[in-house]
Amino acid sequence: MSSSSGWPVSWFVVLADRDEQRDVVERVPASARRVASYASGRPWLVGQVPQWQCTIVEVGLNRLVVLGVCPSTTDDLSQRLSRVGGVEDLDGLAAALPGSCHLALAVEDRTRVQGTASGLRRVFQARHGRGTIAADRADVLAALTGAPLDEDWLALGMLRYLPHPLGDRTPWRGIDGVPAGSALQWEADGSARVRRWWTPPEPAASVAEGAPVLREELSRAVALRVEQTSSDAPLGCDLSGGMDSTSLCLLAHHHGADMVALTTHHTDASSADSRWADLAATVMPGLDRMHLGPDDLPRYFAGIDEVHPPTDAPSPLPRGRAVFSRSARLYSRRGVQVHLAGHGGDEVVAAPDAYVHDLFRRDPRTALKHLRGHRARRRWTKAHIVRGLADRSGYSGWLATEADRLTDPEHTSALFGWGAPLRLPPWASRRAVRVVSEALAEAAAGAHSLAPSRGQHTALQRIQEAGNYYRLFCQETDAPCIELPYLDDRVIEACLSVRLAERGDPWQFKPLLTRAMHGIAPAEFLTRTTKDTPALDCYQGLRAHRAQVLDVVAASPLVHHGLVDPAALRAAVLSPQPRQWAALEHSLSCATWQPRTPIITSGATA
């Protein structure tokens, strides 16, 4: 959401303890406030953040700011801060805190700011004058520094995902994301550098060992949201019938939450979500439920041509913006201020296909058993499997090879690679192909994987994709505040510590989460092995709003900058193919993005 001036409802900027950065404060709106100051009296954090998600403690010359969901009291944080001897000590504090928050620490003349391991809470940086400033949104930095848009970035945006390290590139020139799991640190002389603070755990535990840990951490994450919900406001929770969100609903009920649960019914007659949601509700007596059928909701793609809240990158919501907005309004009418959602669960609790590549070298017999299961479900050919297992390329080599295959069929990439095949849609122009190929080749030259093994690297990549995706989701959706416990650092660590081969077992559905929910979810619910999608609703919505979609496409920056063949993209909208659906959605995200930087007014104060 944003104010009438274009400034987001929630944002903050971090400044170094230097006089030359005072002009930044003069450029923020009068409605902004000085969140925290240095011991010198200079402004440190400036912006607009919810008071209930902001804790500031001071011990001597040391300052600590916690922005987000954190259970620690001011007294507890003060005790921790009293033991801090340098900004590097924030590592230990961050590793001990549950929840999801930005952390900023100032110790004498040095300071540091960081987000979360998933990137759901992100930090961006930009050079300004002789120094560096940071913010939690790239568009805010663009407004403060005058950074121009990078039109070439839109070509990258048509990829299914931005592989590491391109995920740190933003749509504005001169503004970069601090990698997820890293911090931006200012030294005494004002210079800034990026410092890694988070390392994923080794996946050494069995499902039997890891399930109790996941249960504890996920339960603690949900309890934290229950505790921080206002006493006179119910907690909103999606009772979808899916494993991820329904587990959160059950845990919230277990912790005594006053809850409003929402169940949405799909058009597809084969959808089973509603039945599973009703089953879960049987162990939550007295649950206040809302039911929304197809006639109660706008169609997908409704309002795609309307002005919507600004996001600092193309929004993931071009198809479902109106649907999610309607749900949010219904929650708000029931007094809900915090909405608990299961987004990110798929990426955190499951395992990517690449784990098979690692397993085959360690335990060929088990790998072959898994391959039989995956092949039955995914229809992989023997030749494709053999070629994938034989591939020994490193991450840099894989990235360089993918740069040359942007227009090839997906099957030309080996299975079990360092990520899903990188492909541009058939409507991408030659210029777009060239821009993306050059960017991938440049990144490949010095690229290092996120983890030594393909499976763990790809698992981390998927988690960071989810963090960025839902970061944008939260920027655009209306109140209430959306909380995503699966993307808390401690929950992520609990999942990543379990062996990928056990998390990815093709003969079980989400075995780690299923085992963690034993005794809380109904036994029959834990036997579910399917997952519904709103595919039919999406196709019907596109058909109903085709004219508006075509108008948006025609006026889009993709067309304006020569990044797509307008006729080919128009044809894809008129006759969408199932195999091209994901590519079409990513292109429509770029086509409908309305890049807007906040309006700078003179005489602003903080």
QUINORBEL-V154682 format. One record per residue. N is the residue number from 1. RES is the residue in one letter. D_FIRST is the distance of its C-alpha to the first C-alpha in Angstrom with 2 decimals. Layout:
<<N | RES | D_FIRST> <N | RES | D_FIRST>>
//
This chain:
<<1 | M | 0.00> <2 | S | 3.80> <3 | S | 7.14> <4 | S | 10.01> <5 | S | 11.49> <6 | G | 9.10> <7 | W | 8.70> <8 | P | 5.84> <9 | V | 5.81> <10 | S | 8.24> <11 | W | 10.81> <12 | F | 14.57> <13 | V | 17.55> <14 | V | 21.05> <15 | L | 24.12> <16 | A | 27.78> <17 | D | 30.31> <18 | R | 31.54> <19 | D | 32.09> <20 | E | 31.14> <21 | Q | 27.43> <22 | R | 27.23> <23 | D | 26.12> <24 | V | 22.75> <25 | V | 22.17> <26 | E | 23.20> <27 | R | 20.47> <28 | V | 17.41> <29 | P | 16.09> <30 | A | 18.15> <31 | S | 15.44> <32 | A | 15.55> <33 | R | 18.32> <34 | R | 20.94> <35 | V | 20.13> <36 | A | 23.57> <37 | S | 26.66> <38 | Y | 29.58> <39 | A | 33.01> <40 | S | 33.88> <41 | G | 31.42> <42 | R | 29.35> <43 | P | 25.55> <44 | W | 24.47> <45 | L | 20.77> <46 | V | 18.54> <47 | G | 14.86> <48 | Q | 12.49> <49 | V | 12.91> <50 | P | 13.43> <51 | Q | 17.12> <52 | W | 18.07> <53 | Q | 17.12> <54 | C | 19.01> <55 | T | 22.81> <56 | I | 25.01> <57 | V | 28.75> <58 | E | 31.51> <59 | V | 35.05> <60 | G | 37.23> <61 | L | 35.72> <62 | N | 33.41> <63 | R | 29.72> <64 | L | 27.34> <65 | V | 23.60> <66 | V | 22.00> <67 | L | 18.20> <68 | G | 17.30> <69 | V | 19.52> <70 | C | 23.14> <71 | P | 26.15> <72 | S | 28.24> <73 | T | 29.12> <74 | T | 29.43> <75 | D | 33.20> <76 | D | 33.04> <77 | L | 30.80> <78 | S | 33.16> <79 | Q | 36.12> <80 | R | 34.60> <81 | L | 33.76> <82 | S | 37.35> <83 | R | 38.63> <84 | V | 36.59> <85 | G | 38.81> <86 | G | 36.53> <87 | V | 33.06> <88 | E | 34.48> <89 | D | 34.80> <90 | L | 31.09> <91 | D | 32.05> <92 | G | 33.85> <93 | L | 31.23> <94 | A | 28.49> <95 | A | 30.93> <96 | A | 31.62> <97 | L | 28.20> <98 | P | 26.72> <99 | G | 23.04> <100 | S | 20.20> <101 | C | 19.47> <102 | H | 19.52> <103 | L | 22.88> <104 | A | 24.17> <105 | L | 27.87> <106 | A | 30.04> <107 | V | 33.79> <108 | E | 35.89> <109 | D | 35.11> <110 | R | 33.15> <111 | T | 29.55> <112 | R | 27.45> <113 | V | 23.88> <114 | Q | 22.96> <115 | G | 20.51> <116 | T | 21.71> <117 | A | 24.35> <118 | S | 22.15> <119 | G | 19.60> <120 | L | 16.75> <121 | R | 16.41> <122 | R | 17.33> <123 | V | 18.81> <124 | F | 19.20> <125 | Q | 22.01> <126 | A | 23.33> <127 | R | 26.55> <128 | H | 26.44> <129 | G | 29.81> <130 | R | 32.21> <131 | G | 29.74> <132 | T | 26.66> <133 | I | 23.21> <134 | A | 20.61> <135 | A | 16.88> <136 | D | 14.62> <137 | R | 12.79> <138 | A | 15.04> <139 | D | 13.19> <140 | V | 13.43> <141 | L | 17.10> <142 | A | 17.54> <143 | A | 16.62> <144 | L | 18.95> <145 | T | 21.75> <146 | G | 21.67> <147 | A | 21.80> <148 | P | 22.30> <149 | L | 20.93> <150 | D | 23.27> <151 | E | 24.03> <152 | D | 26.21> <153 | W | 23.36> <154 | L | 22.36> <155 | A | 25.82> <156 | L | 25.22> <157 | G | 22.00> <158 | M | 24.31> <159 | L | 26.04> <160 | R | 25.47> <161 | Y | 24.46> <162 | L | 24.94> <163 | P | 28.01> <164 | H | 28.55> <165 | P | 28.49> <166 | L | 26.54> <167 | G | 23.44> <168 | D | 23.25> <169 | R | 23.06> <170 | T | 19.85> <171 | P | 19.27> <172 | W | 20.19> <173 | R | 23.82> <174 | G | 24.78> <175 | I | 21.76> <176 | D | 22.55> <177 | G | 21.19> <178 | V | 23.32> <179 | P | 24.76> <180 | A | 23.62> <181 | G | 26.20> <182 | S | 26.95> <183 | A | 26.38> <184 | L | 26.34> <185 | Q | 29.28> <186 | W | 30.56> <187 | E | 34.32> <188 | A | 36.33> <189 | D | 36.89> <190 | G | 33.19> <191 | S | 33.27> <192 | A | 30.57> <193 | R | 31.13> <194 | V | 29.52> <195 | R | 31.18> <196 | R | 30.95> <197 | W | 30.73> <198 | W | 30.30> <199 | T | 32.94> <200 | P | 32.82> <201 | P | 35.69> <202 | E | 38.68> <203 | P | 38.58> <204 | A | 41.90> <205 | A | 41.49> <206 | S | 42.42> <207 | V | 40.23> <208 | A | 42.55> <209 | E | 41.93> <210 | G | 38.21> <211 | A | 37.22> <212 | P | 37.95> <213 | V | 35.89> <214 | L | 32.88> <215 | R | 33.37> <216 | E | 33.50> <217 | E | 30.44> <218 | L | 28.26> <219 | S | 29.60> <220 | R | 28.88> <221 | A | 25.28> <222 | V | 24.79> <223 | A | 26.84> <224 | L | 24.69> <225 | R | 21.60> <226 | V | 23.94> <227 | E | 25.27> <228 | Q | 21.99> <229 | T | 20.76> <230 | S | 21.53> <231 | S | 25.03> <232 | D | 24.17> <233 | A | 21.23> <234 | P | 21.96> <235 | L | 20.59> <236 | G | 19.00> <237 | C | 20.80> <238 | D | 21.26> <239 | L | 24.97> <240 | S | 25.06> <241 | G | 28.66> <242 | G | 27.87> <243 | M | 29.31> <244 | D | 26.23> <245 | S | 23.96> <246 | T | 27.06> <247 | S | 28.46> <248 | L | 25.50> <249 | C | 25.96> <250 | L | 29.66> <251 | L | 29.20> <252 | A | 26.87> <253 | H | 29.57> <254 | H | 32.18> <255 | H | 30.62> <256 | G | 30.72> <257 | A | 27.07> <258 | D | 26.43> <259 | M | 24.53> <260 | V | 23.00> <261 | A | 23.49> <262 | L | 22.23> <263 | T | 24.55> <264 | T | 23.77> <265 | H | 26.88> <266 | H | 27.29> <267 | T | 29.47> <268 | D | 31.83> <269 | A | 34.88> <270 | S | 35.56> <271 | S | 32.34> <272 | A | 33.41> <273 | D | 30.13> <274 | S | 30.67> <275 | R | 34.17> <276 | W | 33.19> <277 | A | 30.42> <278 | D | 33.11> <279 | L | 35.45> <280 | A | 33.11> <281 | A | 32.53> <282 | T | 36.29> <283 | V | 36.15> <284 | M | 33.38> <285 | P | 35.28> <286 | G | 33.50> <287 | L | 30.09> <288 | D | 27.70> <289 | R | 26.63> <290 | M | 24.58> <291 | H | 25.83> <292 | L | 24.06> <293 | G | 26.38> <294 | P | 25.96> <295 | D | 26.56> <296 | D | 23.77> <297 | L | 21.00> <298 | P | 20.01> <299 | R | 21.64> <300 | Y | 20.16> <301 | F | 19.03> <302 | A | 18.35> <303 | G | 15.98> <304 | I | 16.22> <305 | D | 17.06> <306 | E | 14.16> <307 | V | 11.40> <308 | H | 8.09> <309 | P | 4.79> <310 | P | 6.95> <311 | T | 8.55> <312 | D | 11.65> <313 | A | 13.98> <314 | P | 14.58> <315 | S | 12.49> <316 | P | 14.76> <317 | L | 13.60> <318 | P | 15.42> <319 | R | 17.79> <320 | G | 15.99> <321 | R | 12.53> <322 | A | 14.02> <323 | V | 15.97> <324 | F | 13.36> <325 | S | 11.26> <326 | R | 14.66> <327 | S | 15.46> <328 | A | 12.41> <329 | R | 13.37> <330 | L | 16.92> <331 | Y | 16.33> <332 | S | 14.68> <333 | R | 17.70> <334 | R | 19.95> <335 | G | 18.59> <336 | V | 17.04> <337 | Q | 14.82> <338 | V | 15.42> <339 | H | 15.65> <340 | L | 18.34> <341 | A | 18.35> <342 | G | 21.19> <343 | H | 19.45> <344 | G | 21.51> <345 | G | 24.69> <346 | D | 26.42> <347 | E | 26.16> <348 | V | 27.23> <349 | V | 30.10> <350 | A | 31.74> <351 | A | 33.61> <352 | P | 33.52> <353 | D | 36.66> <354 | A | 37.64> <355 | Y | 39.05> <356 | V | 42.05> <357 | H | 43.07> <358 | D | 43.36> <359 | L | 45.00> <360 | F | 47.62> <361 | R | 48.97> <362 | R | 49.09> <363 | D | 50.14> <364 | P | 51.19> <365 | R | 52.40> <366 | T | 49.13> <367 | A | 47.23> <368 | L | 49.44> <369 | K | 48.80> <370 | H | 45.04> <371 | L | 45.50> <372 | R | 47.39> <373 | G | 44.56> <374 | H | 41.85> <375 | R | 44.11> <376 | A | 44.72> <377 | R | 41.02> <378 | R | 39.90> <379 | R | 43.07> <380 | W | 43.55> <381 | T | 46.87> <382 | K | 49.45> <383 | A | 49.57> <384 | H | 45.82> <385 | I | 46.07> <386 | V | 49.09> <387 | R | 47.53> <388 | G | 44.41> <389 | L | 46.52> <390 | A | 48.74> <391 | D | 45.97> <392 | R | 46.18> <393 | S | 43.84> <394 | G | 41.80> <395 | Y | 38.09> <396 | S | 38.67> <397 | G | 41.16> <398 | W | 38.95> <399 | L | 36.10> <400 | A | 38.63> <401 | T | 40.09> <402 | E | 36.78> <403 | A | 36.20> <404 | D | 39.31> <405 | R | 38.41> <406 | L | 35.11> <407 | T | 36.68> <408 | D | 39.12> <409 | P | 38.96> <410 | E | 37.28> <411 | H | 40.64> <412 | T | 41.94> <413 | S | 39.97> <414 | A | 41.72> <415 | L | 40.45> <416 | F | 39.30> <417 | G | 38.02> <418 | W | 35.71> <419 | G | 32.79> <420 | A | 32.28> <421 | P | 33.87> <422 | L | 31.89> <423 | R | 32.10> <424 | L | 30.69> <425 | P | 30.73> <426 | P | 33.75> <427 | W | 31.83> <428 | A | 30.97> <429 | S | 33.03> <430 | R | 35.73> <431 | R | 33.69> <432 | A | 30.80> <433 | V | 33.43> <434 | R | 35.01> <435 | V | 31.82> <436 | V | 30.83> <437 | S | 34.45> <438 | E | 34.85> <439 | A | 31.72> <440 | L | 32.92> <441 | A | 36.45> <442 | E | 35.42> <443 | A | 33.39> <444 | A | 36.36> <445 | A | 38.75> <446 | G | 37.67> <447 | A | 35.56> <448 | H | 36.19> <449 | S | 35.08> <450 | L | 32.80> <451 | A | 35.79> <452 | P | 39.48> <453 | S | 39.52> <454 | R | 37.82> <455 | G | 36.64> <456 | Q | 34.98> <457 | H | 33.49> <458 | T | 31.99> <459 | A | 30.72> <460 | L | 28.90> <461 | Q | 27.57> <462 | R | 26.15> <463 | I | 24.51> <464 | Q | 22.86> <465 | E | 21.76> <466 | A | 20.18> <467 | G | 18.53> <468 | N | 16.92> <469 | Y | 16.12> <470 | Y | 14.32> <471 | R | 12.61> <472 | L | 10.85> <473 | F | 10.61> <474 | C | 8.83> <475 | Q | 6.26> <476 | E | 5.59> <477 | T | 6.76> <478 | D | 6.22> <479 | A | 8.29> <480 | P | 10.93> <481 | C | 10.91> <482 | I | 12.55> <483 | E | 15.78> <484 | L | 17.99> <485 | P | 21.51> <486 | Y | 23.22> <487 | L | 21.56> <488 | D | 22.87> <489 | D | 25.52> <490 | R | 28.35> <491 | V | 27.72> <492 | I | 27.67> <493 | E | 30.89> <494 | A | 32.53> <495 | C | 32.04> <496 | L | 33.00> <497 | S | 36.16> <498 | V | 37.56> <499 | R | 39.69> <500 | L | 37.91> <501 | A | 40.93> <502 | E | 40.57> <503 | R | 36.82> <504 | G | 37.41> <505 | D | 40.53> <506 | P | 40.59> <507 | W | 42.73> <508 | Q | 40.07> <509 | F | 36.45> <510 | K | 34.25> <511 | P | 37.29> <512 | L | 35.65> <513 | L | 33.05> <514 | T | 35.65> <515 | R | 38.10> <516 | A | 35.63> <517 | M | 34.91> <518 | H | 38.62> <519 | G | 39.49> <520 | I | 35.97> <521 | A | 35.24> <522 | P | 37.95> <523 | A | 40.53> <524 | E | 40.24> <525 | F | 36.47> <526 | L | 37.16> <527 | T | 39.41> <528 | R | 36.63> <529 | T | 36.85> <530 | T | 34.49> <531 | K | 30.82> <532 | D | 29.43> <533 | T | 27.05> <534 | P | 25.42> <535 | A | 27.38> <536 | L | 29.07> <537 | D | 25.94> <538 | C | 24.41> <539 | Y | 27.60> <540 | Q | 27.82> <541 | G | 24.27> <542 | L | 24.95> <543 | R | 28.19> <544 | A | 26.71> <545 | H | 24.03> <546 | R | 26.16> <547 | A | 26.44> <548 | Q | 22.72> <549 | V | 22.55> <550 | L | 25.60> <551 | D | 24.24> <552 | V | 21.19> <553 | V | 23.68> <554 | A | 26.01> <555 | A | 23.52> <556 | S | 21.89> <557 | P | 22.26> <558 | L | 24.40> <559 | V | 26.93> <560 | H | 26.65> <561 | H | 27.46> <562 | G | 30.14> <563 | L | 28.67> <564 | V | 29.50> <565 | D | 32.35> <566 | P | 30.73> <567 | A | 33.54> <568 | A | 33.28> <569 | L | 29.52> <570 | R | 30.09> <571 | A | 32.91> <572 | A | 30.79> <573 | V | 28.32> <574 | L | 31.33> <575 | S | 33.14> <576 | P | 30.92> <577 | Q | 33.07> <578 | P | 32.26> <579 | R | 33.11> <580 | Q | 30.68> <581 | W | 27.74> <582 | A | 25.86> <583 | A | 26.57> <584 | L | 25.41> <585 | E | 22.02> <586 | H | 21.57> <587 | S | 22.73> <588 | L | 20.42> <589 | S | 17.44> <590 | C | 18.78> <591 | A | 19.74> <592 | T | 16.41> <593 | W | 14.43> <594 | Q | 13.32> <595 | P | 13.71> <596 | R | 12.38> <597 | T | 13.07> <598 | P | 12.09> <599 | I | 14.83> <600 | I | 17.62> <601 | T | 19.55> <602 | S | 22.97> <603 | G | 24.06> <604 | A | 20.97> <605 | T | 21.92> <606 | A | 20.98>>
//
